Amino acid sequence: MSVTKLAGLGTCFMLLGTSALHADVSAGEVWQAWLGQYRAAGYTVTSKSETQSGDTLTISELALTQSADGATFKLMVPELTLREMGDGTVEARASQEMTAEANVTAPDEPPTEMDIKIRQADAVAIISGTPENLAYQLTAPEIVVEAEQVAGEGSAQPVKISLAATGLSGAYSVVQEAGQKITSDMKLSGVKLIASGDDPQNGGSFALDADIADVKMTAAAELPPGYKFDPNTAVPPAVDSVVTTGAAHLSLDAKDAEGPVTLKSASESTRIEAKVTAGEMHYLTAAQNSRIEMATPQLPAEVSAEIAATSFEIGMPLAKADVASPFVGKVALEGLTVSEGVWAMIDPGQQLPRDPATLIVDLSGKMRPTMDLFSAAAEAQPMPPVEIEALDINRVQLTLAGAELGGKGALSFDNATGVPVPLGAIDLSLTGANGLMDKLTTMGFLPQDQAMFAKMMLGLYAVPTGADAMSSKIEFKEGGQILANGQRIQ
């Protein structure tokens, strides 16, 4: 079940909000505003009855249904109450137990059906403001979602999933102004996921157990006037979100025809940023102090690895344009170490240094999409329909087994002929390469003739700068010329 579907579950009883606004809102006005929001999100809304008794509006047997691309999701709430508190706010509560159904039909695949149960106690939303500007405050001690695949004809892999969120609190607001502006600020003390499945046909199975502590989420979204949810729309409305977590752990035990597989991972903290508009996108993910352990039938012993920091960042324009816009692309793996079990397989003689490895690639520049990158026409292109106007190599670093490669530079590109022609220079430095090649040759990984050829090429195109250290300046000139330390190589 997707994150989008889980978010849809929550809207029925835990619409979040900002601090109370100084205006009165009635239970009926809240309900009508919700109906508009549900329908804009692509839900069909039905109920058995809507009854106003004194200060309380009760919606009985509420059903929210959404269908798209062969998938149908239906949430059923036995009772939803909206009670006017007498101070201009409305309290919303839902049944402690709710149910849902998810059905997916894909070509050449048996249909998948999931029965879902949602349990919660004492989840409360306090709504304030006006129908055009609603704000919510939410508290929910615990919300548990349990999903089980319905076994049926052709269903060979029944799956069970349990997701529990504890200590949920936060704020949410919906402002009707030139469309909808939605903001949220939420936190969870913890999330726990348990999943399992069996495949009777081949005897396979899996069991997954994961938990995340101290989850914080902020988001802002803008929906244009008259917006209707469309799963086939490639470019989503404007969204800007940040998610951070504390410690996270995952454990997976699986079995197939080749034998058992175990996987364990952990991280100290993570951060995810995502910003998307019709014109550009930016995505960042980072983790600190991660560890992974694995055992498979193909490995003689359990292996593990630790990494001090990882990050991935990409930002780029999406819309067709006449002028270039900035882009960034970064990858960093810092302080990677592996267990002695790994070293025993590749270097039992302990000839290679065990120093932590690092890979950093930091690029930026300017690019121009020649068509909308999320369009069907762009998807059909054999190559991404973009022109690179400038590329800045801010930093390249690879540190591994006693050798280190570094680089930086700047290039511009002439796209007049349809084939980008680079102009500029890249400065490279390399240390420890000859020593590493000698050790790899001794270990039998690198044939002697290949090592000699590599050293000869380094001698031709690099300048010695010290003991087993060299540098090279690669220049790209007009007319397609390429020089290495002033020597023409093309």
VOPAGU-2260 file (C-alpha; in pm, 1 decimal, decimal comma):
REM VOPAGU-2260
SITE   aa  ch    i         X         Y         Z
SITE  MET   A    0       0,0       0,0       0,0
SITE  SER   A    1     150,0     332,9    -109,4
SITE  VAL   A    2     224,9     634,4     105,6
SITE  THR   A    3     -39,8     819,9     -93,3
SITE  LYS   A    4    -303,2     566,5      11,4
SITE  LEU   A    5    -194,6     583,9     375,3
SITE  ALA   A    6    -225,6     958,7     359,2
SITE  GLY   A    7    -574,4     911,2     219,9
SITE  LEU   A    8    -663,9     693,9     518,0
SITE  GLY   A    9    -568,4     968,2     755,8
SITE  THR   A   10    -772,3    1246,2     604,4
SITE  CYS   A   11   -1094,6    1091,9     725,9
SITE  PHE   A   12   -1015,9    1147,1    1092,4
SITE  MET   A   13    -688,7    1329,8    1136,9
SITE  LEU   A   14    -691,7    1644,7     927,7
SITE  LEU   A   15    -410,3    1842,3    1078,3
SITE  GLY   A   16    -383,5    2215,3    1132,9
SITE  THR   A   17    -210,1    2529,1    1245,6
SITE  SER   A   18    -298,3    2729,3    1553,3
SITE  ALA   A   19    -662,0    2832,0    1587,6
SITE  LEU   A   20    -782,9    3123,1    1381,3
SITE  HIS   A   21   -1003,1    3388,3    1538,8
SITE  ALA   A   22   -1320,0    3309,1    1345,2
SITE  ASP   A   23   -1622,4    3086,4    1392,7
SITE  VAL   A   24   -1684,5    2777,9    1183,6
SITE  SER   A   25   -1976,3    2536,1    1207,5
SITE  ALA   A   26   -1981,0    2157,6    1180,2
SITE  GLY   A   27   -2176,4    2178,2     854,7
SITE  GLU   A   28   -1927,3    2420,6     701,7
SITE  VAL   A   29   -1638,1    2191,8     793,9
SITE  TRP   A   30   -1811,9    1893,8     634,7
SITE  GLN   A   31   -1886,2    2079,6     311,9
SITE  ALA   A   32   -1524,5    2195,0     291,8
SITE  TRP   A   33   -1406,4    1837,4     340,6
SITE  LEU   A   34   -1634,6    1712,2      66,5
SITE  GLY   A   35   -1475,2    1957,9    -175,5
SITE  GLN   A   36   -1125,9    1853,4     -72,8
SITE  TYR   A   37   -1200,4    1480,8     -99,9
SITE  ARG   A   38   -1350,6    1521,8    -445,8
SITE  ALA   A   39   -1060,3    1735,9    -563,8
SITE  ALA   A   40    -830,0    1454,4    -450,1
SITE  GLY   A   41   -1018,3    1210,0    -673,1
SITE  TYR   A   42   -1243,6    1046,0    -412,9
SITE  THR   A   43   -1607,4     954,3    -456,1
SITE  VAL   A   44   -1786,5    1022,2    -125,8
SITE  THR   A   45   -2102,9     846,4      -5,9
SITE  SER   A   46   -2274,4     809,8     332,8
SITE  LYS   A   47   -2586,2     647,9     472,6
SITE  SER   A   48   -2693,5     957,5     663,7
SITE  GLU   A   49   -2585,4    1303,4     777,3
SITE  THR   A   50   -2768,0    1398,6    1096,7
SITE  GLN   A   51   -2745,7    1722,1    1293,0
SITE  SER   A   52   -2844,0    1687,7    1658,9
SITE  GLY   A   53   -2782,0    1996,2    1868,4
SITE  ASP   A   54   -2416,9    2092,9    1830,9
SITE  THR   A   55   -2309,0    1764,4    1667,1
SITE  LEU   A   56   -2315,9    1654,7    1302,4
SITE  THR   A   57   -2292,3    1276,0    1262,8
SITE  ILE   A   58   -2202,1    1113,6     932,1
SITE  SER   A   59   -2286,7     742,8     931,1
SITE  GLU   A   60   -2135,6     470,4     712,1
SITE  LEU   A   61   -1904,5     706,8     530,2
SITE  ALA   A   62   -1724,2     560,1     226,3
SITE  LEU   A   63   -1437,7     721,6      33,5
SITE  THR   A   64   -1348,3     554,2    -297,6
SITE  GLN   A   65   -1066,7     629,7    -539,5
SITE  SER   A   66    -988,2     449,7    -867,4
SITE  ALA   A   67    -698,8     491,8   -1107,6
SITE  ASP   A   68    -507,5     276,5   -1357,9
SITE  GLY   A   69    -655,6     -57,9   -1255,6
SITE  ALA   A   70    -632,6      17,6    -883,2
SITE  THR   A   71    -926,0      86,9    -650,7
SITE  PHE   A   72    -909,4     197,7    -289,1
SITE  LYS   A   73   -1215,5     222,2     -63,2
SITE  LEU   A   74   -1214,8     344,7     296,8
SITE  MET   A   75   -1519,5     281,1     516,5
SITE  VAL   A   76   -1578,8     479,2     837,7
SITE  PRO   A   77   -1870,9     358,7    1050,5
SITE  GLU   A   78   -1916,5     699,1    1211,8
SITE  LEU   A   79   -1765,3    1044,7    1190,3
SITE  THR   A   80   -1872,3    1316,9    1432,9
SITE  LEU   A   81   -1817,9    1691,8    1406,8
SITE  ARG   A   82   -1904,5    1869,3    1734,3
SITE  GLU   A   83   -1922,4    2246,4    1772,9
SITE  MET   A   84   -1727,5    2338,2    2087,8
SITE  GLY   A   85   -1900,0    2669,4    2158,7
SITE  ASP   A   86   -1586,4    2877,5    2107,8
SITE  GLY   A   87   -1595,5    2887,5    1727,8
SITE  THR   A   88   -1405,5    2560,2    1682,8
SITE  VAL   A   89   -1520,1    2211,5    1581,1
SITE  GLU   A   90   -1396,8    1883,0    1726,0
SITE  ALA   A   91   -1369,0    1589,8    1482,1
SITE  ARG   A   92   -1360,0    1225,4    1589,5
SITE  ALA   A   93   -1389,7     901,7    1392,7
SITE  SER   A   94   -1471,9     542,4    1483,9
SITE  GLN   A   95   -1202,0     358,8    1671,9
SITE  GLU   A   96   -1211,9      82,5    1409,7
SITE  MET   A   97   -1236,3     139,1    1033,9
SITE  THR   A   98   -1189,1     -83,3     730,7
SITE  ALA   A   99   -1061,0     -42,9     377,8
SITE  GLU   A  100   -1016,4    -244,1      60,2
SITE  ALA   A  101    -746,1    -213,4    -203,3
SITE  ASN   A  102    -769,4    -390,9    -538,4
SITE  VAL   A  103    -506,4    -386,7    -812,6
SITE  THR   A  104    -541,9    -540,4   -1157,3
SITE  ALA   A  105    -239,6    -542,7   -1387,8
SITE  PRO   A  106    -205,0    -689,2   -1738,5
SITE  ASP   A  107     -92,3   -1053,8   -1739,9
SITE  GLU   A  108     -99,8   -1064,9   -1360,4
SITE  PRO   A  109    -354,2   -1216,3   -1123,4
SITE  PRO   A  110    -560,4    -953,3    -939,3
SITE  THR   A  111    -443,0    -849,7    -594,1
SITE  GLU   A  112    -689,7    -771,9    -316,9
SITE  MET   A  113    -600,0    -640,1      27,0
SITE  ASP   A  114    -828,6    -622,2     328,7
SITE  ILE   A  115    -728,0    -338,0     559,2
SITE  LYS   A  116    -818,5    -257,9     919,6
SITE  ILE   A  117    -744,0      73,8    1088,6
SITE  ARG   A  118    -751,4     107,7    1466,0
SITE  GLN   A  119    -711,7     424,3    1667,5
SITE  ALA   A  120    -817,5     556,0    2005,2
SITE  ASP   A  121    -853,9     915,3    2118,8
SITE  ALA   A  122    -751,1    1066,0    1783,0
SITE  VAL   A  123    -889,3    1421,4    1786,8
SITE  ALA   A  124    -876,7    1708,8    1539,4
SITE  ILE   A  125    -972,9    2060,6    1648,8
SITE  ILE   A  126   -1079,1    2271,6    1350,2
SITE  SER   A  127   -1091,4    2649,4    1345,7
SITE  GLY   A  128   -1106,2    2935,4    1098,6
SITE  THR   A  129   -1349,2    2980,5     812,2
SITE  PRO   A  130   -1462,5    2742,6     534,0
SITE  GLU   A  131   -1212,3    2914,0     301,8
SITE  ASN   A  132    -930,8    2902,5     556,4
SITE  LEU   A  133    -947,8    2599,2     783,7
SITE  ALA   A  134    -681,2    2516,9    1040,0
SITE  TYR   A  135    -644,4    2190,2    1231,4
SITE  GLN   A  136    -468,7    2072,4    1545,3
SITE  LEU   A  137    -430,2    1696,8    1576,2
SITE  THR   A  138    -331,7    1450,8    1846,1
SITE  ALA   A  139    -337,3    1071,3    1807,7
SITE  PRO   A  140    -164,5     848,5    2063,9
SITE  GLU   A  141    -155,3     551,9    1823,9
SITE  ILE   A  142    -279,9     458,5    1479,3
SITE  VAL   A  143    -244,7      99,7    1357,5
SITE  VAL   A  144    -303,4      -8,8     997,5
SITE  GLU   A  145    -317,1    -383,7     928,6
SITE  ALA   A  146    -340,1    -513,9     572,2
SITE  GLU   A  147    -374,7    -873,0     458,5
SITE  GLN   A  148    -379,2   -1004,4     104,2
SITE  VAL   A  149    -692,9   -1199,3      26,8
SITE  ALA   A  150    -603,9   -1549,1     -87,1
SITE  GLY   A  151    -781,4   -1648,0    -404,8
SITE  GLU   A  152    -741,7   -1821,1    -735,1
SITE  GLY   A  153    -405,1   -1729,4    -881,6
SITE  SER   A  154    -293,5   -1567,1    -557,3
SITE  ALA   A  155      38,6   -1736,5    -483,9
SITE  GLN   A  156     192,8   -1491,1    -242,2
SITE  PRO   A  157     -33,5   -1379,0      41,6
SITE  VAL   A  158     115,6   -1083,0     228,8
SITE  LYS   A  159      45,0    -937,7     572,8
SITE  ILE   A  160     143,9    -584,5     671,8
SITE  SER   A  161     115,6    -403,8    1004,5
SITE  LEU   A  162     203,6     -34,7    1032,2
SITE  ALA   A  163     185,1     140,8    1369,1
SITE  ALA   A  164     239,9     513,4    1423,9
SITE  THR   A  165     269,1     644,7    1780,5
SITE  GLY   A  166     274,8     989,9    1934,2
SITE  LEU   A  167     127,9    1168,7    1634,4
SITE  SER   A  168      71,3    1541,9    1670,2
SITE  GLY   A  169      78,3    1835,6    1437,6
SITE  ALA   A  170     -79,7    2117,0    1248,8
SITE  TYR   A  171    -245,8    2138,1     908,2
SITE  SER   A  172    -411,9    2420,2     718,0
SITE  VAL   A  173    -607,6    2453,2     393,9
SITE  VAL   A  174    -650,4    2800,5     247,1
SITE  GLN   A  175    -885,8    2857,0     -47,3
SITE  GLU   A  176    -703,7    3134,1    -229,9
SITE  ALA   A  177    -634,9    3113,8    -605,2
SITE  GLY   A  178    -686,2    2739,9    -572,2
SITE  GLN   A  179    -576,2    2568,6    -253,0
SITE  LYS   A  180    -270,3    2628,5     -37,9
SITE  ILE   A  181    -200,3    2342,0     200,4
SITE  THR   A  182      63,3    2344,5     475,0
SITE  SER   A  183     144,3    2089,1     743,2
SITE  ASP   A  184     386,2    2043,2    1031,5
SITE  MET   A  185     370,9    1702,3    1197,7
SITE  LYS   A  186     575,2    1469,5    1413,2
SITE  LEU   A  187     566,7    1108,7    1525,5
SITE  SER   A  188     750,8     959,2    1818,4
SITE  GLY   A  189     784,0     634,7    1627,6
SITE  VAL   A  190     678,1     421,1    1331,9
SITE  LYS   A  191     694,3      41,0    1323,1
SITE  LEU   A  192     641,2    -179,7    1018,0
SITE  ILE   A  193     600,7    -556,9    1021,6
SITE  ALA   A  194     540,4    -750,3     699,1
SITE  SER   A  195     548,1   -1114,8     596,1
SITE  GLY   A  196     457,2   -1327,5     299,2
SITE  ASP   A  197     468,6   -1684,3     167,9
SITE  ASP   A  198     479,6   -1834,4    -178,3
SITE  PRO   A  199     334,3   -2187,3    -159,9
SITE  GLN   A  200     435,5   -2265,4    -518,9
SITE  ASN   A  201     812,3   -2248,2    -463,3
SITE  GLY   A  202     839,8   -2253,0     -85,6
SITE  GLY   A  203     963,0   -1895,9     -63,8
SITE  SER   A  204     888,4   -1661,5     225,3
SITE  PHE   A  205     993,6   -1332,2     379,2
SITE  ALA   A  206     960,0   -1153,0     711,7
SITE  LEU   A  207    1033,8    -782,8     748,7
SITE  ASP   A  208    1061,2    -580,7    1070,4
SITE  ALA   A  209    1146,0    -209,0    1065,2
SITE  ASP   A  210    1117,8      85,0    1301,8
SITE  ILE   A  211    1190,4     458,0    1279,7
SITE  ALA   A  212    1212,0     699,9    1571,6
SITE  ASP   A  213    1149,5    1073,9    1595,8
SITE  VAL   A  214     987,7    1143,5    1257,8
SITE  LYS   A  215     924,9    1508,6    1168,9
SITE  MET   A  216     749,4    1622,2     852,4
SITE  THR   A  217     678,9    1965,0     706,6
SITE  ALA   A  218     511,8    2023,8     371,7
SITE  ALA   A  219     353,5    2293,9     161,0
SITE  ALA   A  220     149,6    2238,5    -154,6
SITE  GLU   A  221     -39,7    2458,5    -397,3
SITE  LEU   A  222    -328,1    2327,9    -607,7
SITE  PRO   A  223    -444,8    2544,3    -900,8
SITE  PRO   A  224    -809,3    2661,3    -926,4
SITE  GLY   A  225   -1040,9    2380,3   -1030,2
SITE  TYR   A  226    -770,4    2120,3    -970,6
SITE  LYS   A  227    -885,9    1758,9    -997,7
SITE  PHE   A  228    -663,0    1466,5    -908,6
SITE  ASP   A  229    -539,5    1288,0   -1221,6
SITE  PRO   A  230    -298,2     993,0   -1179,8
SITE  ASN   A  231    -200,4    1024,3   -1546,4
SITE  THR   A  232     -74,4    1380,9   -1504,4
SITE  ALA   A  233     304,6    1361,4   -1506,4
SITE  VAL   A  234     378,2    1699,9   -1350,6
SITE  PRO   A  235     228,6    1726,7   -1000,0
SITE  PRO   A  236     110,9    2048,7    -837,8
SITE  ALA   A  237     370,5    2253,3    -650,4
SITE  VAL   A  238     498,7    2060,0    -347,0
SITE  ASP   A  239     777,2    2144,6    -102,1
SITE  SER   A  240     844,3    1892,8     176,4
SITE  VAL   A  241    1109,4    1799,9     434,3
SITE  VAL   A  242    1120,3    1476,7     636,2
SITE  THR   A  243    1375,9    1404,0     908,5
SITE  THR   A  244    1409,3    1095,8    1126,7
SITE  GLY   A  245    1610,5     970,3    1416,7
SITE  ALA   A  246    1745,3     617,9    1446,8
SITE  ALA   A  247    1606,8     359,9    1203,1
SITE  HIS   A  248    1645,8     -18,3    1193,3
SITE  LEU   A  249    1542,8    -284,8     942,7
SITE  SER   A  250    1563,2    -662,8     955,8
SITE  LEU   A  251    1471,8    -893,8     667,2
SITE  ASP   A  252    1468,0   -1273,0     666,7
SITE  ALA   A  253    1384,0   -1437,4     335,6
SITE  LYS   A  254    1401,8   -1781,9     182,2
SITE  ASP   A  255    1394,4   -1901,8    -176,5
SITE  ALA   A  256    1503,7   -2206,7    -371,8
SITE  GLU   A  257    1871,3   -2120,3    -318,9
SITE  GLY   A  258    1844,3   -2090,4      58,6
SITE  PRO   A  259    1796,1   -1832,4     335,6
SITE  VAL   A  260    1888,8   -1466,1     307,6
SITE  THR   A  261    1920,4   -1224,6     600,1
SITE  LEU   A  262    1963,4    -850,2     581,6
SITE  LYS   A  263    1997,3    -597,7     862,4
SITE  SER   A  264    2045,7    -224,2     830,4
SITE  ALA   A  265    2051,0      75,8    1062,0
SITE  SER   A  266    2112,4     449,0    1044,0
SITE  GLU   A  267    2152,8     719,5    1305,1
SITE  SER   A  268    1950,7     984,9    1122,6
SITE  THR   A  269    1810,1    1069,4     780,4
SITE  ARG   A  270    1685,9    1374,7     593,6
SITE  ILE   A  271    1475,3    1389,3     277,4
SITE  GLU   A  272    1388,4    1708,9      91,6
SITE  ALA   A  273    1163,2    1720,1    -214,2
SITE  LYS   A  274    1049,2    2024,0    -407,3
SITE  VAL   A  275     859,3    1993,6    -734,3
SITE  THR   A  276     681,1    2246,9    -951,3
SITE  ALA   A  277     576,1    2242,0   -1314,2
SITE  GLY   A  278     902,0    2421,0   -1397,6
SITE  GLU   A  279    1169,7    2261,1   -1177,9
SITE  MET   A  280    1249,9    1992,3    -924,6
SITE  HIS   A  281    1493,9    1947,4    -637,8
SITE  TYR   A  282    1552,8    1628,5    -435,9
SITE  LEU   A  283    1794,9    1558,4    -152,4
SITE  THR   A  284    1841,4    1255,3      68,4
SITE  ALA   A  285    2110,0    1211,0     333,0
SITE  ALA   A  286    2188,7     962,1     609,2
SITE  GLN   A  287    2440,6     955,2     892,0
SITE  ASN   A  288    2628,0     656,8    1037,7
SITE  SER   A  289    2464,8     374,3     844,2
SITE  ARG   A  290    2538,8       2,6     873,6
SITE  ILE   A  291    2432,4    -298,8     670,3
SITE  GLU   A  292    2481,2    -671,1     736,0
SITE  MET   A  293    2403,4    -950,1     490,0
SITE  ALA   A  294    2422,4   -1327,5     471,1
SITE  THR   A  295    2330,5   -1528,5     159,5
SITE  PRO   A  296    2400,7   -1881,6      30,2
SITE  GLN   A  297    2640,3   -1728,0    -224,5
SITE  LEU   A  298    2864,1   -1580,2      50,5
SITE  PRO   A  299    3092,7   -1795,7     266,7
SITE  ALA   A  300    3021,9   -1581,8     573,5
SITE  GLU   A  301    2816,0   -1284,9     687,1
SITE  VAL   A  302    2946,2    -955,3     552,1
SITE  SER   A  303    2887,6    -603,7     676,4
SITE  ALA   A  304    2969,5    -245,4     586,7
SITE  GLU   A  305    2954,3      88,8     765,7
SITE  ILE   A  306    2945,1     434,6     614,0
SITE  ALA   A  307    2979,6     761,8     802,3
SITE  ALA   A  308    2767,4     974,3     568,0
SITE  THR   A  309    2575,2     932,1     244,1
SITE  SER   A  310    2393,5    1189,5      37,1
SITE  PHE   A  311    2233,6    1228,5    -303,0
SITE  GLU   A  312    2109,5    1555,9    -450,0
SITE  ILE   A  313    1965,4    1649,7    -785,7
SITE  GLY   A  314    1803,2    1973,0    -897,7
SITE  MET   A  315    1706,9    2068,7   -1251,2
SITE  PRO   A  316    1456,3    2255,2   -1469,0
SITE  LEU   A  317    1166,9    2048,9   -1606,0
SITE  ALA   A  318     984,3    2275,6   -1848,4
SITE  LYS   A  319    1076,5    2351,3   -2208,3
SITE  ALA   A  320    1266,7    2680,9   -2217,5
SITE  ASP   A  321    1448,2    2916,2   -2450,8
SITE  VAL   A  322    1723,7    2991,5   -2199,0
SITE  ALA   A  323    1925,6    2763,7   -1973,5
SITE  SER   A  324    1864,8    2736,1   -1599,5
SITE  PRO   A  325    2086,5    2612,5   -1313,5
SITE  PHE   A  326    2113,5    2244,7   -1224,0
SITE  VAL   A  327    2299,4    2050,3    -953,6
SITE  GLY   A  328    2396,9    1687,0    -916,2
SITE  LYS   A  329    2581,3    1551,8    -613,5
SITE  VAL   A  330    2665,8    1206,1    -480,1
SITE  ALA   A  331    2868,0    1144,5    -165,2
SITE  LEU   A  332    2967,8     822,3      10,8
SITE  GLU   A  333    3206,2     912,1     290,9
SITE  GLY   A  334    3394,5     689,5     530,9
SITE  LEU   A  335    3300,2     348,3     388,9
SITE  THR   A  336    3447,8      49,8     572,2
SITE  VAL   A  337    3375,6    -318,8     523,2
SITE  SER   A  338    3405,3    -614,4     759,3
SITE  GLU   A  339    3698,4    -855,6     771,0
SITE  GLY   A  340    3468,1   -1110,1     608,1
SITE  VAL   A  341    3467,6    -899,7     292,5
SITE  TRP   A  342    3841,9    -837,9     303,8
SITE  ALA   A  343    3903,4   -1210,5     355,8
SITE  MET   A  344    3735,3   -1281,3      22,8
SITE  ILE   A  345    3925,2   -1021,0    -181,3
SITE  ASP   A  346    4251,9    -972,0      11,1
SITE  PRO   A  347    4329,0   -1265,8     242,0
SITE  GLY   A  348    4699,2   -1168,9     241,4
SITE  GLN   A  349    4619,1    -820,7     378,7
SITE  GLN   A  350    4818,9    -643,3     109,7
SITE  LEU   A  351    4570,6    -358,2      59,6
SITE  PRO   A  352    4522,4     -76,7     313,7
SITE  ARG   A  353    4199,9     -99,0     512,6
SITE  ASP   A  354    4151,0     281,2     517,7
SITE  PRO   A  355    3791,1     406,4     478,0
SITE  ALA   A  356    3686,6     467,7     116,9
SITE  THR   A  357    3520,3     786,9      -5,1
SITE  LEU   A  358    3345,1     883,2    -328,2
SITE  ILE   A  359    3231,3    1241,7    -389,2
SITE  VAL   A  360    3099,3    1385,6    -716,4
SITE  ASP   A  361    2978,0    1748,1    -697,4
SITE  LEU   A  362    2851,6    1899,1   -1024,2
SITE  SER   A  363    2655,5    2209,3   -1115,9
SITE  GLY   A  364    2591,8    2415,8   -1425,3
SITE  LYS   A  365    2320,9    2528,6   -1663,4
SITE  MET   A  366    2091,3    2324,1   -1884,3
SITE  ARG   A  367    1797,8    2387,2   -2117,6
SITE  PRO   A  368    1516,5    2133,7   -2167,4
SITE  THR   A  369    1415,6    2128,9   -2534,2
SITE  MET   A  370    1072,8    1989,3   -2437,6
SITE  ASP   A  371     879,1    1932,6   -2115,7
SITE  LEU   A  372    1068,9    1649,8   -1944,8
SITE  PHE   A  373     754,2    1490,2   -1798,5
SITE  SER   A  374     571,3    1485,8   -2133,7
SITE  ALA   A  375     495,3    1174,3   -2337,5
SITE  ALA   A  376     709,6    1313,1   -2620,6
SITE  ALA   A  377    1011,6    1342,1   -2391,1
SITE  GLU   A  378     960,9     988,9   -2261,8
SITE  ALA   A  379     974,1     859,6   -2620,3
SITE  GLN   A  380    1314,2    1021,0   -2689,1
SITE  PRO   A  381    1618,1     788,4   -2701,2
SITE  MET   A  382    1819,3    1047,8   -2505,1
SITE  PRO   A  383    1705,1    1309,3   -2250,7
SITE  PRO   A  384    1589,2    1615,7   -2449,6
SITE  VAL   A  385    1821,2    1866,3   -2281,3
SITE  GLU   A  386    2109,1    2087,2   -2383,8
SITE  ILE   A  387    2394,1    2134,8   -2136,7
SITE  GLU   A  388    2521,8    2492,4   -2160,6
SITE  ALA   A  389    2775,5    2485,8   -1877,1
SITE  LEU   A  390    2919,0    2223,9   -1641,3
SITE  ASP   A  391    3113,2    2308,7   -1325,6
SITE  ILE   A  392    3303,0    2018,0   -1172,2
SITE  ASN   A  393    3318,8    2152,7    -820,2
SITE  ARG   A  394    3474,6    1842,5    -671,6
SITE  VAL   A  395    3553,7    1486,7    -766,2
SITE  GLN   A  396    3719,3    1259,8    -510,7
SITE  LEU   A  397    3771,6     885,2    -503,6
SITE  THR   A  398    3973,6     745,4    -214,3
SITE  LEU   A  399    4018,9     367,7    -222,0
SITE  ALA   A  400    4279,3     116,0    -104,6
SITE  GLY   A  401    4556,8     371,1     -57,2
SITE  ALA   A  402    4499,4     564,5    -381,3
SITE  GLU   A  403    4317,2     893,4    -431,6
SITE  LEU   A  404    4187,6    1065,5    -743,4
SITE  GLY   A  405    4079,6    1429,9    -726,6
SITE  GLY   A  406    3947,9    1670,7    -982,3
SITE  LYS   A  407    3780,2    2003,0   -1052,3
SITE  GLY   A  408    3713,6    2220,9   -1353,5
SITE  ALA   A  409    3466,5    2412,2   -1564,6
SITE  LEU   A  410    3331,4    2352,3   -1914,9
SITE  SER   A  411    3099,1    2537,4   -2147,8
SITE  PHE   A  412    2929,5    2372,4   -2445,1
SITE  ASP   A  413    2862,4    2487,4   -2800,5
SITE  ASN   A  414    2537,3    2319,6   -2911,1
SITE  ALA   A  415    2509,1    2497,4   -3249,3
SITE  THR   A  416    2571,4    2179,4   -3451,8
SITE  GLY   A  417    2343,0    1959,6   -3242,9
SITE  VAL   A  418    2644,9    1777,9   -3096,6
SITE  PRO   A  419    2773,2    1948,2   -2778,3
SITE  VAL   A  420    3134,8    2065,2   -2815,3
SITE  PRO   A  421    3308,0    2129,1   -2479,2
SITE  LEU   A  422    3533,4    2426,3   -2407,6
SITE  GLY   A  423    3727,6    2465,2   -2084,9
SITE  ALA   A  424    3963,7    2270,5   -1860,8
SITE  ILE   A  425    3968,3    2000,4   -1592,1
SITE  ASP   A  426    4248,5    1969,2   -1334,3
SITE  LEU   A  427    4316,3    1616,0   -1207,9
SITE  SER   A  428    4543,1    1479,7    -934,5
SITE  LEU   A  429    4629,4    1118,9    -857,1
SITE  THR   A  430    4828,2     969,1    -568,6
SITE  GLY   A  431    4909,7     609,0    -479,9
SITE  ALA   A  432    4808,8     468,8    -819,6
SITE  ASN   A  433    5137,3     293,1    -901,6
SITE  GLY   A  434    5150,8     131,0    -559,1
SITE  LEU   A  435    4792,0      10,8    -588,4
SITE  MET   A  436    4854,3    -137,1    -934,4
SITE  ASP   A  437    5163,7    -319,4    -807,2
SITE  LYS   A  438    4962,0    -475,7    -524,3
SITE  LEU   A  439    4675,7    -573,9    -755,3
SITE  THR   A  440    4926,9    -738,6    -989,7
SITE  THR   A  441    5080,5    -934,9    -701,9
SITE  MET   A  442    4731,5   -1044,6    -591,9
SITE  GLY   A  443    4648,9   -1163,7    -945,4
SITE  PHE   A  444    4367,7    -914,3   -1005,5
SITE  LEU   A  445    4557,3    -707,4   -1264,3
SITE  PRO   A  446    4767,3    -871,8   -1538,3
SITE  GLN   A  447    5126,0    -747,6   -1562,0
SITE  ASP   A  448    5090,6    -624,4   -1921,5
SITE  GLN   A  449    4778,5    -421,6   -1838,3
SITE  ALA   A  450    4951,2    -262,3   -1539,6
SITE  MET   A  451    5249,1    -167,7   -1756,1
SITE  PHE   A  452    5020,5     -15,5   -2019,9
SITE  ALA   A  453    4832,4     188,3   -1755,5
SITE  LYS   A  454    5160,3     320,2   -1610,6
SITE  MET   A  455    5280,5     412,9   -1959,9
SITE  MET   A  456    4963,5     609,6   -2030,2
SITE  LEU   A  457    4996,9     792,1   -1698,1
SITE  GLY   A  458    5353,5     878,1   -1790,2
SITE  LEU   A  459    5239,4    1024,6   -2121,2
SITE  TYR   A  460    4952,1    1236,0   -1997,0
SITE  ALA   A  461    5036,7    1315,0   -1634,3
SITE  VAL   A  462    5312,3    1519,9   -1469,2
SITE  PRO   A  463    5490,2    1383,4   -1157,8
SITE  THR   A  464    5439,0    1600,3    -849,8
SITE  GLY   A  465    5595,8    1377,5    -583,0
SITE  ALA   A  466    5646,6    1018,1    -476,2
SITE  ASP   A  467    5373,3     820,0    -654,8
SITE  ALA   A  468    5184,7    1144,8    -713,9
SITE  MET   A  469    5096,6    1314,2   -1041,7
SITE  SER   A  470    4865,8    1571,7   -1192,5
SITE  SER   A  471    4717,3    1649,0   -1532,0
SITE  LYS   A  472    4539,5    1943,4   -1691,0
SITE  ILE   A  473    4290,5    1840,1   -1959,3
SITE  GLU   A  474    4194,5    2129,7   -2188,1
SITE  PHE   A  475    3913,7    2138,4   -2443,6
SITE  LYS   A  476    3983,0    2389,1   -2721,8
SITE  GLU   A  477    3803,3    2534,2   -3021,3
SITE  GLY   A  478    3764,5    2296,0   -3312,4
SITE  GLY   A  479    3736,9    1991,6   -3087,5
SITE  GLN   A  480    4102,0    1983,7   -2980,8
SITE  ILE   A  481    4183,6    1813,1   -2650,0
SITE  LEU   A  482    4516,1    1874,9   -2475,0
SITE  ALA   A  483    4673,6    1699,5   -2176,8
SITE  ASN   A  484    4936,8    1920,0   -2011,4
SITE  GLY   A  485    4970,2    2103,4   -2343,4
SITE  GLN   A  486    5009,7    1782,9   -2545,7
SITE  ARG   A  487    4742,6    1726,6   -2806,9
SITE  ILE   A  488    4557,3    1395,7   -2768,5
SITE  GLN   A  489    4272,1    1475,7   -3013,7
